[in-house]
Amino acid sequence: MNLPMWIWLATIGGFCVVLAVDFYLVARNPHEPSFKECVGWVSLYVCLAMAFGVGLLVLSGPAHGGEFFAGWITEYSLSVDNLFVFLLIMSRFRVPREYRQKVLLIGIVLALLLRGGFIAAGAEAVARFDWLFYVFGAFLVYTAWKLIGHEEDDAEFSENIALRTVRRVLPTTDTYHGARLTVHHGRRMVTPMLIVMVAIGTTDLLFALDSIPAIFGLTKEPYLVFTANAFALMGLRQLFFLIGGLLDRLVYLSKGLSVVLAFIGVKLILEALHHDGVSWAPEIPILVSLGVIVGTLAVTTVLSLIKSARDAKAEKASEKGTEKATEKATEKATEKAAEQEGEPEPAAER
């Protein structure tokens, strides 16, 4: 895709306008969004991404359109998995519920800026060094194995180097001061609000270590990589509130994502071998990739919801059994006490 600079500028400008409107609405009325509000915003961002993808299909052809949709769905799915860690960060820093929208929005904007630099560096490296596809492919397969075998590793949030540096260098207050990022107490100090924003943004960059190679396995076009990441991150704030309670029910999400990452990793290695002249190594069409990604995530979601429903039913039955056992024990104790009260007193006591 040989795109003129004005298309890049117009695209970035469009994203900035949408995010500016979003930020204005959040700053004007800090609150925890309702379910209806979250559904509306998530639907809007999904429709914008779908419209952008359809535009690519029409103007640039099915290959680039399919690559965008495959990349966007993959990035969105990986972002959903990241929401659990965002929830841990919010709990770790005890962010007031009415300010969580602002924290997420600015954290996501910071993450988008950091990812933009990461994507630019990755695109330049991929263009210069073909052997990086073998590295990316092997890394994705390793990440997939790690997701399957070590799912509990992310159960606690640990501060990364960037966050520790910020906390060490900048004097920080112990309490929040509304939504303010800095306050003046004899000297200028930052509040925990700024720290948690840095935590969200830099933690997301760590997740990008697997998501960026994954999308480069689906498309080599920097424009598609950037737009897919931008659309995946833009609706993440509302999605956090919309499916916060659903995350615990998606018990097989990590396994589904591991299958997707393993597939993309193998695809990268096979295509690199094909380009290096290995006759038996095939090129996997983007429609096949899209089908595998969508199918895997759909099956994962359905199986997760079925298992969660069964577990909830079993837990409810167990609670009922415990209640009945408690009631029976109470009844027996009451009957025994009544019998003891009804017995005649011994002669000695008379």
N, C-alpha and C positions, 0 to 999 in steps of 0.2 A: 504494500500500500504506500505509494508515493504521494503523501498528503502535503499540501501547502501549509505554511505556518499559520495562516488565518483560521484553518479548520481546528488546529490544536488550540489556538487562543479562544475561538468561539466555544469550543467544548468545555474548556476550563472555566471560561466566563459563565457558561450556563450552570455548571456545578456550583460556582461561587454564589450566583444569584439565589439558587434554591436553598443552599445552606444558610445564606444571609437571612432569607425570609424565615427559615426554620429557627435560627438563633433569635431573631427579633420576637417571635411569638413565645419562645421559651423564656427570654429575659423579661418580657413584659408581664408575664403571669406565671411565676414559678409554682408548680404543682405536680402532683403525681397524676399522670394521664389516665383517663378512664379507658375501659375496654373498647368502647365505641370509637374514641379518639385514636387509639392505637391501630385499630383495624383500618380506619380511614387513611392514616398516614402510610401504613405499610402497603395498602392497596395502591396508593398514589405512586410510591416509589417503584413497586413492581410493575405498574402500568407504564411508567416512564422508561424502565429498562426494556420492557417488551416492545414499546414503540420504537426505541432506539435500535433494537435488534431487527425489527421488521424493516426499518429504514435501511439498515445495512444489507439486508437480503435483497431489497429492491435496487439500491444504488450500487452496491459492491459485489453482489452475487451470493449464491447459497454457501460457498465455501467460507467466506469471511463472516457471514451471518451465523452460520452453524458454529464456527469457532467462538464467536462472542457468546452465544447462548450456552455452549458447553463450559466456557470459562466462567461466565457469570453464575451459573448454577453451582459449579464446583466451589467458587469463592464464597458464595452465599452460604452454602452448606458448612464449609469450614468455619465461617464467621459465627454461625449458630452454635457450633461446638465451643467457640471461644466465649460465648455469653456466660457460661458457667463460671469461668475464671473472673469475668467482670463482676459477677455477683459476689464472688469471694472477696474481691478488692473492695467493693462497696461495704460489705460487712466488716472487713478488716479495718477500714478507716472510719466506720460508723457515720457514713454520709447521711444527713437528714433526707428523708424521703422526698420532700418538696424540691430539693436541689439536685436530685439524681439525674434529671433530664439534662441540666446544664453541664454537669460533669461528663456525662456520656457524649454529649454533642461536641464539646471542645476536645475531649479526649480522642474522639473519632476523627475530628479535623486534623489534629496533630498526627494521628496514625496515618491518615491519607497523605499528608505532606511527607512523612518519613518513608512511606511505601513508594511515593513518587520518585524519590531519590534512589531507592532500592531497585525500582523497575528500570530506571534510566541506566544504572550501573549494570544490571543484569542483561539488558538488551545489548549494550555495548560489548560486554564480555561474550555473549552468545554469538554475536556477529563476528568476533575476532577468533574465538577458540571453539571449534566444532567438538573437541573432546569433552567440553563441559556437559554435553548431553548425557554422556555415560555417567558422569559424576552426579548430575541431577537425578537420573534414573535410579542409580544405586541408592542415593539418599532417600528418595521417595519410597522405595521398597523397604529400606531400613526403618523409616518413619512408620510405615504401615505395620510392620512387625512389632514395633514398640507400642503402637496404639493398642494392638491386640493383647500383648503380653504384660503391659505395665500401665493399665488404665488408672490405677490408684495413685500414680505419681503426682497428679495434678490436684490431689485432694486438699492441699494447702497452698496458699499463695506465699511465695518468697520474693523478697525485693531484688530487682535486678541491679546491675552496676550503675546504670544511669540514674535510677531512683535513689540509690544510696548516696551517689555523688551530690545530687540536688539537696538531699536532707542534710548532708555534712557541710556543704558550702553556704547554703542559705539559712539564716535564722528563721525558725518556724514557731508559730504560736501553738499552744496545746489545744485550743478550742476553735471552733468555727465562728466566723463573724458574718453571718448571713451567707450571701453568695460572693462576698468580696475575696479577691485573691491576695491582697496585701493590706496590712494595717500599719499604723504608726504608733508604737509604744516606746517613746524615747528614741527609737530608731525604726527604720522601715523593716518590717518582717512579713514573711509570706504565711498564709494560712494553710491548714490541711486541704482546703479546696484545690489549691494549685498542685499540691503533692499528689493527690489522688488523680488529677487530670494527667499528670506526667506518668503516673503508674499505668493508667489505661492505655495511653498512646504508646509508650515504650514496650509494654507487655504485648500489645498487638503486633509490634514489629517483630518480636520473637516468634509469634505464630506465622508471620509472613515468611519465615525461613523455610517452611514447607509449602505454603500456599503459592508463593511466587514461582518456585520451580515447577509446581503442579500445573499452573496455567501456561507456563512456557512449554510444557509438554503437550498442550492443546493448540497453541498458536505461537508463532514467532513474531507476530506483529505488535510492537510496543503500544500502538494506539489502542488495540483491542485489549491488551493486558491492562492498561491503565483504566480504560472505561469500565471493564468488567469489575475491577477492584473498587472503583469509585461507586458504582451502582450497588455493589454488595455491601459497602460500608455505610452508605447514606441512610438506609432505612434501618440500620442496626439499633439505633436508640429506641425507636418505638417497638421493635421486635423484642427488645429486652423486657419491656413491661408486658407485652402481649403474651409471650410464651414462657415468662419466668417460672410459672408454676408447672409448665409442661415439660421443662427440661428434665426433671426427675423421672418422667414417664418415658422419655426417649432412651431407654436402657441400652438399645443396640446401635445407637447413633455412631459411637466410636468405631464399632466393628464395620458398619457400612462405609464410613469414611476411610477406614483402613483398606477396604476392598477397592475403593475409588483411587486412592493414592498408589496402591500396588499396581493397579491396572495402568495408570498413567506412567508410572515408573518403567514398567515392562514395555509400554508403547514407545517411550523415549529411547530405550536401549535398542529395540528392534528397528526403529526408524533410523537411528544413528548407524547401525550396522548396514542397513539397506543403502544409505547414502555413501557408505564406505565400500560398496561393491559386493557385499555378501548376498549371494543370490537367493538363499532360502529365507532371509529376513524380510517380512512383508511390511508394507506401509498400511497402517490402519486408518480407514476413512473417518472423517470427522463425524459423520452420521452414526457410525458404529460406536464411537466414543460417547457421543451424546446419549445414545440408547443405553449403553452400559451404566453411565452416570445416573440418569434419571431412573432407570429400572432398579438399580441397587439402592438408591435412596428411598424410592417408593416402598420396596419390599422391607427395608430396614424400619421405616416409620410404621408400617402396618403391623409387623411382628412386635415392635416395641409397645404399641398401644394394646395389642392383644395380651401380651405378657403382663403389662401393668394392670389391665382390667382383671385378669385372673388372680394376680397377687392381691389386689384390693379386695376381691371377693373372698379369697381364702383368709385374709386378715380379718375381714368382717365376720366370717363364720367362726374363726378362732375366738374373737372377742365375745361373740354370743355364747360360745361354749364355756368360756371363762365366767361369764355372768351367770349362766345357769348353775355351774358348779358352786359358785359363791352363794347363790340363793339357796341351793340345797344344803350347803354346810350351815348357813344361817338358820334355816328351818330346823335342822337336826339339833343345833345348839339351843334353840328356843324351846323345842319339845323336851329336851333333856332337863332344862332348867325348870320347866313347868312340872315335870314328873317329880323332881327333887323337892319342889315347894309343896306338892300334894302328899308327900309321905308323912305318916304319924311321927310325932316327936318321940325319942327314946324315953323310957320310964325314969331314968336317972335325972333327966332334965325337967320332968314334971315335978 
